[in-house]
Amino acid sequence: MTKNIVIIGSGIIGLSIAYLLLLESKEEVKSITLISQHFPDDKPIDHEYTSPWAGAHFRPFPHSNDNYLNDKRESNYTRISYDFFKNYLVKKHPESTVEITRGFQFFENPPKSFTECADGINGKSLEGFKILKNNDLLFKSKFGCQYFNFSLNAPKYLIFLQNQIFELSKKQSIPLFIKRMKLKSLHEVTKLFNNTDYIFNASGLGLQWDGTYDQNTYTVRGQTLLVEAPPHTKFENETHVYYGQNDHLTFVIKRPSGNNYDKPLYILGGTKEKDCFDIMPSKLATERILDDARIIFPELLINGEFKILNINVGFRPFRKGGSRVESETISNVKIIHAYGFGSMGFEVSIGAARHAIQLMSSEFSPKL
């Protein structure tokens, strides 16, 4: 049976679902409709549109004792995404901007889960994982590890996905409809498109059938800096994350194929501010990031200063207990929820999208 599919949200999760439906699924798709307030080629980019502001790299995490099953599920998503990026996009689509690099994490107060190489942060599922020796540690860190990861240019990657969706739908003669609007409820979809068979709910904070939002979701504000750097630094092939005192997180992530600039561009961050909705850059946060980075990552300085090109502010959709990827049926419409991924959207994107599509049907055959 052919299926009319509606995807709510054009962030990294919604676009990944549409892309894999067209690239990999054996399902007979009759039509795809994308509903969103924002799209990748919008200018300027709205602060409510989270995905383009992301640092966008792979950073593994241990499975916590109190949330083990969800952590394991989300960790598995990241490994699936990494494999897809490495074995398919890097080889077949260099224009996607995805690059395989080395990732490093450093801790001043290392958690036991890291020092003991707990599930999710060891060589069993991480390519090239190893614990760093003391003379390889940065600044005041007392523990560090490395592994292979990926980085990408978030705005350009989203446009790549959008272009692929347009091209694949045209090639397969599957009608693709774009609807720019703010939905009041999932129920509204069936009023607008009364032939809908499946709804993929990639709405970030989890819009529900009755117009409410998932009570377990919440927003975390993030602020980062887009900076230029001298050529030929180690950061051209490495991402670094440094966990300091007072929960201060400082990181540097390359933006591959960066925004038509000849010189390397990097995301320098960052902050995590729960339930803060200020779209204006915080001077205090900027100064904190720069003060830490000046000490930890001095290689980024140009003539003793940071060359800041932009201050990024985005709002990440977190969910207590982990993301929601599951299905439910209401009024004969099957809804597949895929939201609440917080700051891991790009890391989990392919794995979460495949899981969501599997919930639509058991017939799913990846073709890499």
Backbone hydrogen bonds, N-H to C=O, Kabsch-Sander energy under -0.5 kcal/mol:
donor,donor_aa,acceptor,acceptor_aa,energy
3,K,28,E,-1.9
5,I,3,K,-0.6
5,I,31,S,-2.8
6,V,198,Y,-2.6
7,I,33,T,-3.3
8,I,6,V,-0.5
8,I,200,F,-3.0
9,G,7,I,-0.7
9,G,35,I,-3.1
15,L,11,G,-2.5
16,S,12,I,-1.5
17,I,13,I,-2.1
18,A,14,G,-2.1
19,Y,15,L,-2.6
20,L,16,S,-2.5
21,L,17,I,-2.3
22,L,18,A,-1.6
23,L,19,Y,-2.2
24,E,20,L,-2.8
25,S,20,L,-1.6
26,K,363,E,-0.6
29,V,27,E,-1.1
30,K,3,K,-2.6
30,K,28,E,-0.6
31,S,3,K,-1.4
32,I,175,P,-2.3
33,T,5,I,-2.5
34,L,177,F,-2.9
35,I,7,I,-2.7
35,I,33,T,-0.6
36,S,34,L,-0.5
36,S,179,K,-2.1
42,D,39,F,-2.1
49,Y,46,D,-1.3
50,T,48,E,-1.2
53,W,50,T,-1.7
54,A,51,S,-1.7
58,F,150,F,-1.7
59,R,57,H,-0.6
63,H,119,D,-2.2
64,S,62,P,-0.7
67,N,64,S,-0.8
68,Y,65,N,-0.6
71,D,67,N,-2.6
72,K,68,Y,-2.8
73,R,69,L,-2.2
74,E,70,N,-2.7
75,S,71,D,-2.7
76,N,72,K,-2.2
77,Y,73,R,-1.7
78,T,74,E,-1.7
79,R,75,S,-1.6
80,I,76,N,-2.1
81,S,77,Y,-2.4
82,Y,78,T,-2.5
83,D,79,R,-2.4
84,F,80,I,-2.1
85,F,81,S,-2.7
86,K,82,Y,-2.9
87,N,83,D,-2.8
88,Y,84,F,-1.8
89,L,84,F,-1.7
90,V,85,F,-2.8
92,K,88,Y,-3.4
93,H,89,L,-2.5
96,S,93,H,-2.1
97,T,94,P,-1.7
99,E,151,S,-2.5
101,T,99,E,-0.5
101,T,149,N,-2.2
102,R,237,N,-2.2
103,G,147,Y,-3.6
104,F,239,T,-2.3
105,Q,145,C,-2.1
106,F,241,V,-2.5
107,F,143,F,-2.6
108,E,243,Y,-2.3
114,F,111,P,-0.9
115,T,111,P,-2.0
116,E,112,K,-2.3
117,C,114,F,-1.5
118,A,113,S,-3.2
121,I,118,A,-2.2
125,S,122,N,-0.9
126,L,122,N,-0.8
127,E,125,S,-0.5
129,F,126,L,-1.3
130,K,146,Q,-1.8
132,L,144,G,-2.7
136,D,133,K,-2.2
137,L,134,N,-1.4
141,S,138,L,-2.7
142,K,107,F,-3.3
143,F,107,F,-1.3
145,C,105,Q,-1.9
146,Q,130,K,-2.3
147,Y,103,G,-1.5
148,F,127,E,-3.0
149,N,101,T,-2.8
151,S,99,E,-2.1
152,L,56,A,-1.5
154,A,152,L,-0.9
157,Y,153,N,-3.0
158,L,154,A,-2.2
159,I,155,P,-1.7
160,F,156,K,-2.4
161,L,157,Y,-2.5
162,Q,158,L,-2.4
163,N,159,I,-2.8
164,Q,160,F,-2.5
165,I,161,L,-2.5
166,F,162,Q,-2.2
167,E,163,N,-2.6
168,L,164,Q,-3.1
169,S,165,I,-2.2
170,K,166,F,-1.9
171,K,167,E,-2.6
172,Q,168,L,-2.1
173,S,170,K,-1.0
174,I,169,S,-2.8
177,F,32,I,-2.7
179,K,34,L,-3.1
179,K,177,F,-0.5
180,R,178,I,-0.5
181,M,36,S,-1.2
181,M,179,K,-0.8
183,L,181,M,-0.7
186,L,208,Q,-2.1
187,H,209,W,-1.3
189,V,186,L,-1.4
190,T,186,L,-0.7
190,T,187,H,-0.8
191,K,187,H,-0.9
192,L,188,E,-2.1
193,F,189,V,-3.0
196,T,193,F,-1.7
197,D,4,N,-2.5
198,Y,4,N,-1.7
199,I,334,K,-2.4
200,F,6,V,-3.0
201,N,199,I,-0.7
201,N,336,I,-2.9
202,A,8,I,-1.6
202,A,200,F,-1.2
205,L,203,S,-2.2
208,Q,212,T,-2.8
211,G,208,Q,-1.4
214,D,205,L,-0.5
214,D,206,G,-1.9
217,T,214,D,-1.7
218,Y,318,F,-2.0
220,V,316,R,-2.1
221,R,273,E,-3.2
222,G,314,G,-3.0
224,T,312,N,-2.0
225,L,268,L,-3.3
226,L,310,N,-3.0
227,V,225,L,-0.7
227,V,266,Y,-2.9
228,E,307,K,-2.4
229,A,264,P,-1.5
236,E,233,T,-1.6
237,N,234,K,-1.7
239,T,102,R,-2.5
240,H,252,V,-1.8
241,V,104,F,-2.0
242,Y,250,T,-3.3
243,Y,106,F,-2.9
244,G,242,Y,-0.7
244,G,248,H,-2.9
247,D,244,G,-0.5
248,H,245,Q,-2.0
249,L,270,G,-0.5
250,T,242,Y,-2.6
250,T,248,H,-0.5
251,F,269,G,-2.3
252,V,240,H,-2.2
253,I,267,I,-2.2
255,R,265,L,-2.5
258,G,255,R,-0.6
259,N,257,S,-0.8
261,Y,258,G,-2.7
266,Y,227,V,-2.5
267,I,253,I,-3.5
268,L,225,L,-3.3
268,L,266,Y,-0.6
269,G,251,F,-2.2
270,G,223,Q,-0.6
271,T,223,Q,-0.7
273,E,221,R,-2.4
274,K,272,K,-0.6
275,D,219,T,-3.3
276,C,273,E,-1.2
279,I,277,F,-0.6
283,K,281,P,-0.6
286,T,282,S,-2.3
287,E,283,K,-2.5
288,R,284,L,-2.1
289,I,285,A,-2.4
290,L,286,T,-2.4
291,D,287,E,-2.7
292,D,288,R,-2.2
293,A,289,I,-2.7
294,R,290,L,-2.3
295,I,291,D,-0.8
295,I,292,D,-0.7
296,I,292,D,-2.7
297,F,293,A,-2.5
300,L,297,F,-1.8
301,L,298,P,-1.7
302,I,305,E,-3.7
303,N,301,L,-0.5
305,E,302,I,-1.3
307,K,228,E,-0.7
308,I,306,F,-1.1
309,L,226,L,-3.3
310,N,226,L,-1.4
312,N,224,T,-2.7
312,N,310,N,-0.6
314,G,222,G,-2.3
315,F,47,H,-0.6
316,R,220,V,-2.9
316,R,314,G,-0.5
318,F,218,Y,-2.3
318,F,316,R,-1.1
320,K,216,N,-2.8
322,G,319,R,-2.0
324,R,339,Y,-2.6
325,V,323,S,-0.6
326,E,337,H,-0.9
328,E,335,I,-2.3
330,I,333,V,-2.4
333,V,330,I,-1.9
334,K,197,D,-1.7
334,K,332,N,-0.5
335,I,328,E,-3.5
335,I,333,V,-0.5
336,I,199,I,-3.3
337,H,326,E,-3.2
337,H,335,I,-0.6
338,A,201,N,-2.6
339,Y,324,R,-1.7
340,G,204,G,-1.2
342,G,317,P,-3.1
344,M,341,F,-2.2
348,V,344,M,-2.5
349,S,345,G,-0.9
351,G,77,Y,-0.7
352,A,348,V,-3.3
353,A,349,S,-2.2
354,R,350,I,-2.5
355,H,351,G,-2.1
356,A,352,A,-2.5
357,I,353,A,-2.3
358,Q,354,R,-2.4
359,L,355,H,-1.5
360,M,356,A,-0.6
360,M,357,I,-0.9
361,S,357,I,-1.4
364,F,362,S,-1.2
365,S,24,E,-0.6
